[in-house]
Amino acid sequence: MTLEKVLEVAGELIDNDNIPKEGLTITYSLNKDTHRKLDEELFYKTNNNLSNFKHNKTIEVNLGGITFLFEIL
């Protein structure tokens, strides 16, 4: 799972008017390495390298009113 793939999935959901988005939460269980890579990618794209990376057990991202949760298997 990459940030690009997350954005692609979010775009598909947002563009589909048949899917109700209010309260929609999607949870992905990722292996440890994939989870860490996604966490780092999100960190460096949103923090402008102003602080040190600290890996989170749970990642939560809201895109277009849809909440994406990423947990470690």
MOPAC internal coordinates of N, CA, C and O (Angstrom, degrees):
PM7 1SCF
backbone

  N    0.0000 0     0.00 0     0.00 0    0    0    0
  C    1.4389 1     0.00 0     0.00 0    1    0    0
  C    1.5218 1   107.46 1     0.00 0    2    1    0
  O    1.2310 1   121.24 1   -51.68 1    3    2    1
  N    1.3119 1   115.23 1   128.32 1    3    2    1
  C    1.4577 1   121.26 1   177.64 1    5    3    2
  C    1.5268 1   108.55 1  -121.39 1    6    5    3
  O    1.2310 1   120.82 1   -14.15 1    7    6    5
  N    1.3091 1   116.04 1   165.85 1    7    6    5
  C    1.4617 1   120.34 1   176.91 1    9    7    6
  C    1.5238 1   109.97 1   -59.69 1   10    9    7
  O    1.2310 1   120.29 1   140.99 1   11   10    9
  N    1.3146 1   117.05 1   -39.01 1   11   10    9
  C    1.4657 1   121.01 1   178.33 1   13   11   10
  C    1.5325 1   110.88 1   -58.70 1   14   13   11
  O    1.2310 1   120.41 1   137.86 1   15   14   13
  N    1.3313 1   116.83 1   -42.14 1   15   14   13
  C    1.4649 1   121.14 1   179.94 1   17   15   14
  C    1.5247 1   110.93 1   -67.86 1   18   17   15
  O    1.2310 1   120.26 1   139.99 1   19   18   17
  N    1.3322 1   117.10 1   -40.01 1   19   18   17
  C    1.4694 1   121.16 1   176.96 1   21   19   18
  C    1.5220 1   109.82 1   -59.71 1   22   21   19
  O    1.2310 1   120.49 1   134.75 1   23   22   21
  N    1.3233 1   116.67 1   -45.25 1   23   22   21
  C    1.4707 1   120.49 1   179.33 1   25   23   22
  C    1.5237 1   111.47 1   -64.72 1   26   25   23
  O    1.2310 1   120.47 1   143.42 1   27   26   25
  N    1.3180 1   116.71 1   -36.58 1   27   26   25
  C    1.4704 1   121.02 1   177.64 1   29   27   26
  C    1.5284 1   110.66 1   -63.88 1   30   29   27
  O    1.2310 1   120.37 1   133.23 1   31   30   29
  N    1.3277 1   116.91 1   -46.77 1   31   30   29
  C    1.4736 1   121.44 1   179.24 1   33   31   30
  C    1.5294 1   109.67 1   -62.19 1   34   33   31
  O    1.2310 1   120.57 1   134.67 1   35   34   33
  N    1.3331 1   116.52 1   -45.33 1   35   34   33
  C    1.4667 1   120.62 1   179.44 1   37   35   34
  C    1.5208 1   110.70 1   -59.62 1   38   37   35
  O    1.2310 1   120.47 1   136.17 1   39   38   37
  N    1.3180 1   116.70 1   -43.83 1   39   38   37
  C    1.4612 1   120.88 1   179.10 1   41   39   38
  C    1.5158 1   112.50 1   -60.50 1   42   41   39
  O    1.2310 1   120.50 1   136.73 1   43   42   41
  N    1.3235 1   116.65 1   -43.27 1   43   42   41
  C    1.4637 1   120.79 1   178.38 1   45   43   42
  C    1.5302 1   111.20 1   -61.79 1   46   45   43
  O    1.2310 1   120.71 1   137.17 1   47   46   45
  N    1.3213 1   116.24 1   -42.83 1   47   46   45
  C    1.4680 1   120.44 1  -179.98 1   49   47   46
  C    1.5286 1   111.22 1   -66.89 1   50   49   47
  O    1.2310 1   120.62 1   134.93 1   51   50   49
  N    1.3168 1   116.41 1   -45.07 1   51   50   49
  C    1.4653 1   121.13 1  -178.47 1   53   51   50
  C    1.5209 1   110.78 1   -63.04 1   54   53   51
  O    1.2310 1   120.37 1   140.16 1   55   54   53
  N    1.3271 1   116.90 1   -39.84 1   55   54   53
  C    1.4654 1   121.33 1  -177.58 1   57   55   54
  C    1.5255 1   113.58 1   -74.68 1   58   57   55
  O    1.2310 1   119.92 1   163.69 1   59   58   57
  N    1.3390 1   117.75 1   -16.31 1   59   58   57
  C    1.4562 1   121.04 1  -177.41 1   61   59   58
  C    1.5335 1   109.27 1   -92.53 1   62   61   59
  O    1.2310 1   121.07 1   -74.85 1   63   62   61
  N    1.3274 1   115.57 1   105.15 1   63   62   61
  C    1.4689 1   121.05 1  -178.08 1   65   63   62
  C    1.5300 1   113.27 1   -68.68 1   66   65   63
  O    1.2310 1   119.67 1   166.23 1   67   66   65
  N    1.3220 1   118.24 1   -13.77 1   67   66   65
  C    1.4642 1   121.63 1   179.37 1   69   67   66
  C    1.5292 1   113.01 1   -80.12 1   70   69   67
  O    1.2310 1   120.37 1   169.88 1   71   70   69
  N    1.3231 1   116.90 1   -10.12 1   71   70   69
  C    1.4665 1   120.94 1  -179.40 1   73   71   70
  C    1.5245 1   108.78 1  -101.97 1   74   73   71
  O    1.2310 1   120.00 1   -63.23 1   75   74   73
  N    1.3400 1   117.60 1   116.77 1   75   74   73
  C    1.4669 1   119.33 1   176.27 1   77   75   74
  C    1.5304 1   109.57 1   -70.21 1   78   77   75
  O    1.2310 1   120.75 1   -50.51 1   79   78   77
  N    1.3219 1   116.16 1   129.49 1   79   78   77
  C    1.4625 1   120.41 1  -175.09 1   81   79   78
  C    1.5183 1   113.65 1   -97.93 1   82   81   79
  O    1.2310 1   119.78 1   159.73 1   83   82   81
  N    1.3234 1   118.03 1   -20.27 1   83   82   81
  C    1.4622 1   120.34 1  -177.25 1   85   83   82
  C    1.5185 1   110.36 1   -62.62 1   86   85   83
  O    1.2310 1   120.71 1   -58.05 1   87   86   85
  N    1.3261 1   116.25 1   121.95 1   87   86   85
  C    1.4508 1   121.51 1   179.59 1   89   87   86
  C    1.5240 1   114.50 1    76.84 1   90   89   87
  O    1.2310 1   120.20 1  -172.48 1   91   90   89
  N    1.3237 1   117.23 1     7.52 1   91   90   89
  C    1.4687 1   120.67 1  -177.27 1   93   91   90
  C    1.5268 1   110.51 1   -75.39 1   94   93   91
  O    1.2310 1   120.99 1   -54.86 1   95   94   93
  N    1.3116 1   115.71 1   125.14 1   95   94   93
  C    1.4650 1   122.79 1   175.98 1   97   95   94
  C    1.5103 1   108.14 1  -128.69 1   98   97   95
  O    1.2310 1   121.12 1   -50.06 1   99   98   97
  N    1.3146 1   115.46 1   129.94 1   99   98   97
  C    1.4609 1   121.63 1   178.56 1  101   99   98
  C    1.5183 1   107.27 1  -115.16 1  102  101   99
  O    1.2310 1   120.90 1   -51.88 1  103  102  101
  N    1.3271 1   115.89 1   128.12 1  103  102  101
  C    1.4616 1   120.87 1  -178.88 1  105  103  102
  C    1.5241 1   109.67 1  -114.09 1  106  105  103
  O    1.2310 1   121.40 1   -51.02 1  107  106  105
  N    1.3200 1   114.93 1   128.98 1  107  106  105
  C    1.4560 1   121.71 1   174.55 1  109  107  106
  C    1.5206 1   108.52 1  -112.55 1  110  109  107
  O    1.2310 1   120.43 1   -46.05 1  111  110  109
  N    1.3172 1   116.79 1   133.95 1  111  110  109
  C    1.4605 1   122.53 1   172.41 1  113  111  110
  C    1.5197 1   106.73 1  -103.27 1  114  113  111
  O    1.2310 1   120.82 1   -64.78 1  115  114  113
  N    1.3175 1   116.04 1   115.22 1  115  114  113
  C    1.4609 1   121.50 1  -174.62 1  117  115  114
  C    1.5269 1   110.83 1  -113.47 1  118  117  115
  O    1.2310 1   121.11 1   -26.92 1  119  118  117
  N    1.3238 1   115.48 1   153.08 1  119  118  117
  C    1.4646 1   117.37 1   173.66 1  121  119  118
  C    1.5286 1   108.46 1   -67.53 1  122  121  119
  O    1.2310 1   121.19 1   -17.82 1  123  122  121
  N    1.3151 1   115.32 1   162.18 1  123  122  121
  C    1.4631 1   122.45 1  -172.11 1  125  123  122
  C    1.5345 1   113.15 1   -55.74 1  126  125  123
  O    1.2310 1   120.15 1   134.98 1  127  126  125
  N    1.3250 1   117.31 1   -45.02 1  127  126  125
  C    1.4686 1   120.82 1  -177.29 1  129  127  126
  C    1.5229 1   112.12 1   -68.30 1  130  129  127
  O    1.2310 1   120.52 1   135.52 1  131  130  129
  N    1.3179 1   116.61 1   -44.48 1  131  130  129
  C    1.4701 1   121.09 1   179.36 1  133  131  130
  C    1.5249 1   110.03 1   -63.57 1  134  133  131
  O    1.2310 1   120.80 1   138.14 1  135  134  133
  N    1.3140 1   116.08 1   -41.86 1  135  134  133
  C    1.4673 1   121.36 1  -179.90 1  137  135  134
  C    1.5326 1   110.07 1   -60.98 1  138  137  135
  O    1.2310 1   120.37 1   133.02 1  139  138  137
  N    1.3132 1   116.89 1   -46.98 1  139  138  137
  C    1.4664 1   120.90 1  -179.22 1  141  139  138
  C    1.5335 1   111.30 1   -63.41 1  142  141  139
  O    1.2310 1   120.33 1   137.47 1  143  142  141
  N    1.3233 1   116.98 1   -42.53 1  143  142  141
  C    1.4692 1   120.45 1   179.80 1  145  143  142
  C    1.5262 1   110.89 1   -62.26 1  146  145  143
  O    1.2310 1   120.33 1   137.09 1  147  146  145
  N    1.3238 1   116.98 1   -42.91 1  147  146  145
  C    1.4627 1   120.74 1   178.32 1  149  147  146
  C    1.5301 1   110.23 1   -64.86 1  150  149  147
  O    1.2310 1   120.18 1   137.59 1  151  150  149
  N    1.3088 1   117.25 1   -42.41 1  151  150  149
  C    1.4615 1   121.95 1   178.67 1  153  151  150
  C    1.5295 1   110.12 1   -60.48 1  154  153  151
  O    1.2310 1   119.84 1   135.03 1  155  154  153
  N    1.3155 1   117.91 1   -44.97 1  155  154  153
  C    1.4699 1   121.65 1   178.66 1  157  155  154
  C    1.5261 1   111.13 1   -64.26 1  158  157  155
  O    1.2310 1   120.73 1   136.23 1  159  158  157
  N    1.3190 1   116.21 1   -43.77 1  159  158  157
  C    1.4666 1   120.33 1  -179.51 1  161  159  158
  C    1.5257 1   110.39 1   -60.31 1  162  161  159
  O    1.2310 1   120.36 1   134.34 1  163  162  161
  N    1.3211 1   116.92 1   -45.66 1  163  162  161
  C    1.4653 1   120.69 1   177.97 1  165  163  162
  C    1.5232 1   111.32 1   -63.55 1  166  165  163
  O    1.2310 1   120.34 1   137.27 1  167  166  165
  N    1.3209 1   116.96 1   -42.73 1  167  166  165
  C    1.4577 1   121.92 1  -179.55 1  169  167  166
  C    1.5276 1   111.21 1   -59.28 1  170  169  167
  O    1.2310 1   120.29 1   128.21 1  171  170  169
  N    1.3160 1   117.06 1   -51.79 1  171  170  169
  C    1.4600 1   120.15 1  -175.27 1  173  171  170
  C    1.5307 1   113.08 1   -72.10 1  174  173  171
  O    1.2310 1   120.05 1   156.24 1  175  174  173
  N    1.3228 1   117.51 1   -23.76 1  175  174  173
  C    1.4699 1   119.67 1   176.82 1  177  175  174
  C    1.5233 1   111.74 1   -81.47 1  178  177  175
  O    1.2310 1   119.74 1   160.58 1  179  178  177
  N    1.3282 1   118.10 1   -19.42 1  179  178  177
  C    1.4657 1   120.12 1  -176.26 1  181  179  178
  C    1.5190 1   114.43 1  -112.15 1  182  181  179
  O    1.2310 1   119.08 1   165.49 1  183  182  181
  N    1.3346 1   119.35 1   -14.51 1  183  182  181
  C    1.4550 1   121.20 1  -175.57 1  185  183  182
  C    1.5214 1   114.53 1  -110.23 1  186  185  183
  O    1.2310 1   119.54 1  -179.43 1  187  186  185
  N    1.2932 1   118.48 1     0.57 1  187  186  185
  C    1.4627 1   122.23 1   178.32 1  189  187  186
  C    1.5262 1   113.02 1    50.46 1  190  189  187
  O    1.2310 1   120.33 1  -148.70 1  191  190  189
  N    1.3148 1   116.98 1    31.30 1  191  190  189
  C    1.4676 1   123.12 1   177.13 1  193  191  190
  C    1.5230 1   113.29 1    57.12 1  194  193  191
  O    1.2310 1   119.74 1  -152.50 1  195  194  193
  N    1.3270 1   118.10 1    27.50 1  195  194  193
  C    1.4583 1   121.36 1  -179.01 1  197  195  194
  C    1.5218 1   112.82 1   -82.38 1  198  197  195
  O    1.2310 1   120.10 1   165.77 1  199  198  197
  N    1.3032 1   117.41 1   -14.23 1  199  198  197
  C    1.4612 1   120.62 1  -179.97 1  201  199  198
  C    1.5251 1   109.04 1  -140.57 1  202  201  199
  O    1.2310 1   120.75 1    -7.75 1  203  202  201
  N    1.3100 1   116.18 1   172.25 1  203  202  201
  C    1.4631 1   120.88 1  -179.14 1  205  203  202
  C    1.5238 1   110.78 1   -84.79 1  206  205  203
  O    1.2310 1   121.43 1   -37.24 1  207  206  205
  N    1.3118 1   114.88 1   142.76 1  207  206  205
  C    1.4595 1   121.30 1   179.09 1  209  207  206
  C    1.5169 1   110.90 1   -69.81 1  210  209  207
  O    1.2310 1   120.72 1   -46.61 1  211  210  209
  N    1.3119 1   116.23 1   133.39 1  211  210  209
  C    1.4587 1   123.01 1   173.42 1  213  211  210
  C    1.5299 1   106.47 1  -131.41 1  214  213  211
  O    1.2310 1   120.74 1   -60.02 1  215  214  213
  N    1.3214 1   116.19 1   119.98 1  215  214  213
  C    1.4680 1   121.85 1  -175.91 1  217  215  214
  C    1.5326 1   110.91 1   -67.05 1  218  217  215
  O    1.2310 1   120.58 1   -45.81 1  219  218  217
  N    1.3313 1   116.51 1   134.19 1  219  218  217
  C    1.4605 1   123.44 1   178.90 1  221  219  218
  C    1.5225 1   110.28 1  -102.66 1  222  221  219
  O    1.2310 1   120.24 1   -37.23 1  223  222  221
  N    1.3139 1   117.15 1   142.77 1  223  222  221
  C    1.4661 1   120.81 1   177.90 1  225  223  222
  C    1.5204 1   111.28 1   -70.35 1  226  225  223
  O    1.2310 1   120.88 1   144.34 1  227  226  225
  N    1.3201 1   115.92 1   -35.66 1  227  226  225
  C    1.4588 1   121.40 1   178.29 1  229  227  226
  C    1.5152 1   108.38 1  -124.86 1  230  229  227
  O    1.2310 1   120.75 1   -46.79 1  231  230  229
  N    1.3167 1   116.17 1   133.21 1  231  230  229
  C    1.4640 1   122.29 1   176.54 1  233  231  230
  C    1.5171 1   106.67 1  -110.29 1  234  233  231
  O    1.2310 1   120.35 1   -47.71 1  235  234  233
  N    1.3273 1   116.94 1   132.29 1  235  234  233
  C    1.4612 1   121.44 1   177.77 1  237  235  234
  C    1.5195 1   108.60 1  -126.67 1  238  237  235
  O    1.2310 1   121.06 1   -53.66 1  239  238  237
  N    1.3355 1   115.58 1   126.34 1  239  238  237
  C    1.4586 1   122.03 1  -178.88 1  241  239  238
  C    1.5176 1   107.90 1  -131.67 1  242  241  239
  O    1.2310 1   120.17 1   -44.21 1  243  242  241
  N    1.3260 1   117.28 1   135.79 1  243  242  241
  C    1.4582 1   121.45 1   176.59 1  245  243  242
  C    1.5245 1   108.15 1  -112.78 1  246  245  243
  O    1.2310 1   121.22 1   -58.78 1  247  246  245
  N    1.3219 1   115.28 1   121.22 1  247  246  245
  C    1.4651 1   121.81 1   179.78 1  249  247  246
  C    1.5199 1   109.05 1  -129.27 1  250  249  247
  O    1.2310 1   120.33 1   -63.11 1  251  250  249
  N    1.3015 1   116.97 1   116.89 1  251  250  249
  C    1.4574 1   120.95 1   178.05 1  253  251  250
  C    1.5125 1   113.43 1    59.83 1  254  253  251
  O    1.2310 1   120.17 1  -148.27 1  255  254  253
  N    1.3261 1   117.28 1    31.73 1  255  254  253
  C    1.4579 1   120.93 1   179.58 1  257  255  254
  C    1.5203 1   114.41 1    84.75 1  258  257  255
  O    1.2310 1   120.46 1  -178.70 1  259  258  257
  N    1.3233 1   116.72 1     1.30 1  259  258  257
  C    1.4624 1   121.96 1   178.69 1  261  259  258
  C    1.5281 1   107.88 1  -105.44 1  262  261  259
  O    1.2310 1   120.71 1   -50.28 1  263  262  261
  N    1.3195 1   116.25 1   129.72 1  263  262  261
  C    1.4596 1   120.50 1   179.65 1  265  263  262
  C    1.5233 1   109.18 1   -94.94 1  266  265  263
  O    1.2310 1   121.30 1   -51.40 1  267  266  265
  N    1.3147 1   115.12 1   128.60 1  267  266  265
  C    1.4628 1   122.01 1   176.03 1  269  267  266
  C    1.5236 1   107.37 1  -110.77 1  270  269  267
  O    1.2310 1   120.69 1   -54.79 1  271  270  269
  N    1.3328 1   116.28 1   125.21 1  271  270  269
  C    1.4532 1   122.63 1   175.73 1  273  271  270
  C    1.5215 1   108.49 1  -112.04 1  274  273  271
  O    1.2310 1   121.04 1   -44.65 1  275  274  273
  N    1.3143 1   115.61 1   135.35 1  275  274  273
  C    1.4581 1   121.49 1   178.32 1  277  275  274
  C    1.5154 1   107.81 1  -123.64 1  278  277  275
  O    1.2310 1   121.11 1   -60.42 1  279  278  277
  N    1.3147 1   115.49 1   119.58 1  279  278  277
  C    1.4652 1   122.03 1  -177.73 1  281  279  278
  C    1.5251 1   108.89 1  -120.24 1  282  281  279
  O    1.2310 1   121.29 1   -20.02 1  283  282  281
  N    1.3246 1   115.15 1   159.98 1  283  282  281
  C    1.4595 1   120.63 1   177.30 1  285  283  282
  C    1.5272 1   108.88 1   -87.17 1  286  285  283
  O    1.2310 1   121.01 1   -44.78 1  287  286  285
  N    1.3305 1   115.67 1   135.22 1  287  286  285
  C    1.4740 1   121.01 1   176.64 1  289  287  286
  C    1.5047 1   111.13 1   -57.13 1  290  289  287
  O    1.2310 1   120.10 1   180.00 1  291  290  289

